[in-house]
Amino acid sequence: MPAYEICYRDDHGALTYKFSADCDDDQRAKILAHAMKLPSAKKLEVWSGEAMIYSRPSAVEPMRAAS
């Protein structure tokens, strides 16, 4: 079972909380990250070793349609 590190950040990008979890796969790690998120956390990240496999909001902001 792979180990994941789940991190939560504030408005300024500072780490506010993190924990490690053993999950069956990436999808379960993402679900756990959302389930454990406190309302005060503005961003969450899921890491597998040195690779970030998921973040919300995503690192790249979506493009907005022109008005």
C-alpha positions, -999 to +999 in steps of 0.1 A: +000+000+000+016+033-011+022+060+015+009+096+008+016+129+025-014+152+026-007+189+031-030+219+038-020+255+032-034+289+042-041+320+020-004+328+019+008+293+010+021+286+045+018+250+056-009+248+083-013+210+087+000+178+072-003+141+078+008+108+062-016+081+052-014+046+036-040+044+008-046+018-018-042+042-047-040+079-057-078+082-060-083+071-024-056+095-012-074+124-030-107+115-014-091+113+020-075+147+015-109+163+008-126+144+036-101+157+062-099+193+049-109+220+074-128+250+062-098+272+071-075+254+046-073+273+013-053+247-006-046+210-003-018+189-018-014+152-021+022+139-024+036+105-032+072+106-024+087+136-042+058+139-067+028+160-061-001+140-076-029+164-068-037+199-056-068+220-052-072+247-062-049+235-091-016+253-095-026+267-129-057+289-128-083+281-155-086+307-183-116+329-182-137+336-212-135+372-225-166+393-217 
